[in-house]
């Protein structure tokens, strides 16, 4: 089971973060073609009470590195949330992929049964490893990845399902 968790975490993080990198390229091309600053897209959000695109990317990054670290029994690395440009966001995505890939597969031994603690603003959440992965980490990761896609799509970037799946 542990090697399965390692493979699942690494493939999920890599494929989706690389897909976000491709979406950012499409966002830049869209802004250039329409003659506006891509920074407008980075500050865009779906609803007034939702985070903007930049923060959604930061949170997808945080979820990916947190998922890998916690399931491997490690403390997630801290990345400062200071990105303000497309290039900085792309670099963060690449750093996150590199970190997730660097976690030794053997560290995931026992991950399904490992106690996982997640600090939040309200309380510390405690899970068994499998429940953390399936019921918290993956849903949260996909929420933020999907939000990025939807923000760009809502703002006119020509994207489709193949883009979301990383097939374009």
C-alpha positions as CSV (number, residue, x, y, z in Angstrom):
1,X,0.0,0.0,0.0
2,X,2.8,2.5,0.9
3,X,4.4,2.2,-2.5
4,X,1.0,2.8,-4.1
5,X,0.6,5.9,-2.0
6,X,4.0,7.2,-3.0
7,X,3.2,6.6,-6.7
8,X,-0.3,8.2,-6.4
9,X,1.0,11.3,-4.6
10,X,3.9,11.8,-6.9
11,X,2.0,11.3,-10.1
12,X,-1.0,13.3,-9.0
13,X,1.2,16.3,-7.9
14,X,3.5,16.2,-10.9
15,X,0.8,15.9,-13.6
16,X,-1.5,18.5,-12.1
17,X,1.2,21.1,-11.2
18,X,2.7,20.7,-14.7
19,X,-0.8,21.2,-16.1
20,X,-1.1,24.4,-14.1
21,X,2.2,25.5,-15.6
22,X,0.8,24.9,-19.1
23,X,-2.4,26.8,-18.1
24,X,-0.3,29.8,-17.1
25,X,1.4,29.7,-20.5
26,X,-2.0,29.8,-22.1
27,X,-3.0,32.7,-19.8
28,X,0.0,34.7,-20.9
29,X,-0.7,34.0,-24.6
30,X,-4.3,35.1,-24.1
31,X,-3.3,38.3,-22.3
32,X,-0.8,39.1,-25.1
33,X,-3.3,38.4,-27.9
34,X,-5.9,40.6,-26.2
35,X,-3.5,43.3,-25.3
36,X,-3.7,43.4,-21.5
37,X,-1.4,42.7,-18.6
38,X,-1.4,39.1,-17.5
39,X,-1.4,40.4,-13.9
40,X,-5.1,41.1,-14.3
41,X,-5.6,37.4,-14.5
42,X,-3.4,36.7,-11.5
43,X,-5.6,38.9,-9.4
44,X,-8.9,37.5,-10.8
45,X,-11.3,35.4,-8.7
46,X,-14.5,33.5,-9.3
47,X,-16.4,35.1,-6.4
48,X,-15.7,38.0,-4.1
49,X,-15.1,35.7,-1.1
50,X,-12.8,33.4,-3.0
51,X,-9.0,33.7,-3.3
52,X,-7.6,35.1,-6.5
53,X,-5.7,32.9,-9.0
54,X,-2.2,33.6,-7.5
55,X,-3.4,32.4,-4.1
56,X,-5.1,29.3,-5.6
57,X,-1.8,28.3,-7.2
58,X,0.0,28.8,-3.9
59,X,-2.5,26.7,-2.1
60,X,-2.3,23.9,-4.7
61,X,1.5,24.0,-4.2
62,X,1.0,23.9,-0.4
63,X,-1.4,20.9,-0.7
64,X,0.9,19.0,-2.9
65,X,4.0,19.4,-0.8
66,X,2.0,18.9,2.4
67,X,0.5,15.7,1.1
68,X,3.9,14.3,0.2
69,X,5.6,15.4,3.4
70,X,2.9,14.4,5.8
71,X,2.4,10.9,4.3
72,X,6.1,10.4,4.4
73,X,6.3,11.3,8.1
74,X,8.0,14.6,7.4
75,X,7.3,18.3,8.0
76,X,6.3,20.1,4.8
77,X,8.8,22.7,3.5
78,X,7.7,26.2,3.9
79,X,7.5,28.4,0.8
80,X,6.8,32.1,1.4
81,X,3.7,33.3,-0.5
82,X,5.4,36.2,-2.2
83,X,4.8,35.4,-5.9
84,X,3.4,38.4,-7.8
85,X,4.3,37.5,-11.4
86,X,3.7,34.6,-13.8
87,X,7.3,33.7,-13.8
88,X,7.4,33.5,-10.0
89,X,4.3,31.3,-10.0
90,X,5.8,29.0,-12.6
91,X,9.0,28.7,-10.5
92,X,7.0,27.8,-7.4
93,X,5.2,25.1,-9.3
94,X,8.6,23.7,-10.5
95,X,10.0,23.9,-7.0
96,X,7.0,22.0,-5.7
97,X,7.3,19.2,-8.3
98,X,11.0,18.9,-7.5
99,X,10.3,18.6,-3.8
100,X,7.5,16.0,-4.2
101,X,9.7,14.0,-6.5
102,X,12.6,14.2,-4.0
103,X,10.7,12.4,-1.2
104,X,12.1,8.9,-0.9
105,X,9.5,6.3,-1.8
106,X,10.6,4.3,1.3
107,X,9.5,7.1,3.5
108,X,5.9,6.3,2.5
109,X,6.2,2.9,4.2
110,X,3.2,2.7,6.6
111,X,1.7,5.9,5.2
112,X,-1.8,4.5,5.1
113,X,-1.8,4.0,8.9
114,X,0.4,6.9,9.9
115,X,-1.1,9.6,12.1
116,X,-1.3,12.9,10.1
117,X,-1.7,16.2,11.9
118,X,-2.7,19.3,9.9
119,X,-2.7,22.7,11.7
120,X,-5.4,25.1,10.6
121,X,-6.4,28.5,11.7
122,X,-9.2,27.0,13.8
123,X,-7.9,23.7,15.1
124,X,-5.4,20.9,14.5
125,X,-6.9,18.2,12.4
126,X,-5.9,14.6,13.0
127,X,-6.3,11.8,10.5
128,X,-5.1,8.3,9.7
129,X,-2.9,8.5,6.6
130,X,-5.4,6.9,4.2
131,X,-8.3,9.1,5.5
132,X,-6.0,12.1,5.2
133,X,-5.1,11.3,1.6
134,X,-8.6,10.3,0.3
135,X,-10.8,12.6,2.4
136,X,-8.7,15.7,2.9
137,X,-5.5,16.1,0.9
138,X,-6.6,15.0,-2.6
139,X,-10.0,16.9,-2.4
140,X,-8.3,20.1,-1.3
141,X,-5.6,19.8,-3.9
142,X,-8.1,19.3,-6.7
143,X,-10.3,22.1,-5.4
144,X,-7.4,24.6,-5.8
145,X,-6.3,23.2,-9.1
146,X,-9.8,23.3,-10.5
147,X,-10.3,26.9,-9.2
148,X,-7.2,28.0,-11.3
149,X,-8.7,26.4,-14.4
150,X,-12.1,27.9,-13.7
151,X,-10.7,31.4,-13.1
152,X,-8.8,31.4,-16.4
153,X,-11.7,29.9,-18.3
154,X,-14.1,32.5,-16.8
155,X,-11.8,35.2,-17.9
156,X,-11.8,34.1,-21.5
157,X,-8.7,31.9,-21.7
158,X,-9.6,29.3,-24.3
159,X,-9.4,26.1,-22.3
160,X,-11.1,22.8,-22.4
161,X,-11.2,19.5,-20.7
162,X,-8.1,18.3,-22.5
163,X,-6.2,21.3,-21.0
164,X,-7.4,20.3,-17.5
165,X,-6.3,16.8,-18.0
166,X,-2.9,18.0,-19.3
167,X,-3.4,16.5,-22.7
168,X,-2.8,19.7,-24.7
